[in-house]
Amino acid sequence: MISRDREHDTITPDVVLRAYAIGIFPMAERESDPSIHWVEPHMRGIIPLDGLKISKSLAKTLRSNRFDVRVDTDFEGVITGCATRPGDTWINGRIRALFGALYTSGHVHTVEAYLDGALVGGIYGLSIGAAFFGESMFHRATDASKVALIHLAARLIAGGYDLFDTQYLTPHLASLGGIEITRTAYQARLVNAVIGSADFNRLDRQTHHDGQAILRLTASS
């Protein structure tokens, strides 16, 4: 943990971008706490884009196109889902406002999973150069967040990203291929990724809506 900021006017969206570019990120202790902690873990979670793990059951769900997967259509719905999931209290009002501004400016993206027209899962994160920083995800239907994450990974592969950061490694992320690396190893990857070039929207529309095509893309990375 680096520092704690209590002043609403000292952290701007540009400060957040510069912080991520050097390996630190903001969190609140709880939703009702107006202050923000700057965090730099000793061990960092990442998902190697050439090391995704997709179980047979998840692959079947992807091929079925059970979920309607959309991109950048409901930031408020996704961050609200993440902020209100059981046990997750680190997204406070200031973080919501900062990431909302970064979404408006095109730096933050969402991948959303819908079922029968209702938002049932999703993930959001921040893009800088060829690095994508996954922030949080949620689900209200089985496999919804996993499907969103695999679609996101396919989009990062197609767009030429070098780094998919997950901040920490959880059992859920490990089951999808996530690993932990040291802060030193992470910084070595980060410094090259943030000055790289990638295109979040390079994935063509047909592939984006086809689970089988998503599986082929992730398998070929």
N, C-alpha and C positions, 0 to 999 in steps of 0.2 A: 504494500500500500504506500503510495507516494505522498499524498497530501489531501487535505479536506478543505473544500471551498464553501463558504457560507454566503458569499455575495452574488446576487443574481446577475449583476452586470459585468462580472469578470470573465465569465465563460460565454463565448460566442460560438456560432457554428464553425467559424474559421479556426478558432482555438481547438475545437474538437477534431477537425481534420488534421491539424498539425500534431496533436497528441497521438492520434492513431498512426501517423506516419513515422513516429519514433518509438512506437510499441506500447503506449499506455492508453487506457480507456476509462471512461467514467462509469461509476455505479453509485446508487444511493443505498444506504443501510436498510431503509424500508420506504414504502410508498409515501408515508406521511412526513418523512424527514426531508426538509428543503435543501440540505447540504449534499454535496457530491464528493465522493472519494475518487481519486485518481489511482488506478491499479496497474501494476506490472508484475504478473505472476512469475515465480521462479521457474515453474514448468508451464509450458504453453500448449494448449490443445490446437491441433490442426487436423484437417482431413486431406491427405494426399490425393490429388485428383486422379492419379494413376493407381490408387489403391482402394477404391470404393468396394464395400462389401454389400451385396444385395442378395438377401435370402431368396429361396425359391418361392416362398409365400408372398414376399414383397414384389418380386418380379411378376408373379401372376397378377397381383393387384395393379401393377403398372400397365401390363399388357391389356388388362380389361378396360382401361380408361374409365374406371368407375368414378373417379373424381374429375371435375372440370378444373383444370389448372390454369390460372391467370397470373399475369405479372403487372405489378404497379397499378392496381385498380382500387385498392382499399387499404391505404396505410393505416388509417385510424382503426379500422377493424382488426388488423393484424396486431398492432401494438397494444390495443386494448385486450385482445385475447392473450397475448404474452404477459401483460401486466397483471391479469386477474387469474392466471392459472394457479392451482393449489401450490402454496409454498413459495411462490415467486413474488418477491416484494421489492426488488431493487430498482424498478422503473418508476421514478417519481415524476411529478409534474414538470420539473425542469428538463429532465431527460426527454420526456415526451415532446416538449416544445422544441428543444434543440434538434432532435431527430426529425421532427415534422418540418422544420425549416430546411434541413439537409435533404429531405425527400423532395420538397418543392424545388430545390436547386438541382436535383438530379443526382445527388451523391448517394442517397439511400434508396434501396430497392426492396420490394416485397415479392414473394412468390406465394400464391394463395391457392388453397384447395377448397372447392365447393362441392356440395352434395345436395341434389334437388334444389339448387339455387341458393342454398345457405352456406355461409362461410364456416367451414368446420376445421380448418387447420391452416397454418402458414408459418412463414419465416421472414425476418427482415434483417438487413445488414447494410454495411457501408462499403462503397467501392472507391478505392484510390489507386490509380495506375493499373497495375496487373495484380493487385491484392484485393481480396474481398474479405471483410470482417463480419462474420455471422454474429448477430447480437442475441437473438432469442427466437424460439418457436413454440407453437402451441398446437393442441389438437382437441377436437370434440368428437371425433370419429376415429375408429381404429385405422392406423396407418396413414392418416391424413398428413401429419407433419413429416413422416418419412417420405411420402410421395413428393411433398413440396421440396424437401431437401435434395432428393435425387434429381428432380427437375432443375433445381438451382445448380447443382453440381454439373449437370449436362450443359447448362447455359454458360457456366464458367469455363468448361472445357472448350466449347465452341467459340467462346470469345477470346481465348488465348490467355487466360489468367494463370499466374504462377503460384499463388498462395491463397488457400482457403482457411482462414483463421477461425477457430471456434472459442477462443479465450481459454476455456477450461475443457478438460476431457471428462465426460460423463459416461456411465455404462451405455446409455442410449446412443451416444455418438460413437463409442467404441464399437458397438455392434454394426455400425455403418462404415467402419474403416478408419475412424478417428484414432490418432496417436498423440502421445505427449513428447515434446522435445524441450531441451533446456532453453533458458532465456538467451544464452549466447548463440545457440543454433538458430533460434527463431529470429534474432536480430540479423544474422547473416542472410537469411531468406528475405526478410522484410526489406532491407535496404535496397535490394535489387528489384523487388516486386513493385514498390511504390513509385519507382522511376520508370517502370515499364509501361507498356501500352496494351490495353485490352478493350474489348467492346462488349458490354453487357447485353446488348440487343442484337448481336450477330446471329443468334439462332433463328432460323427461318420459321415462319408461322406454322407450316405443316408439321415440321419436326416437333415443335413445341407442344402441339396437341396430340401427338402420337406416342403413347407409352412404349411401344415396341421400338420406335426410332430412338427414344431416349435411352433405352437399354443398350441398343447398338452403339450409340455415341459414348456412353460411359464405359462400355466393354472395350472400346477401341483406343481408349486414352493410355 
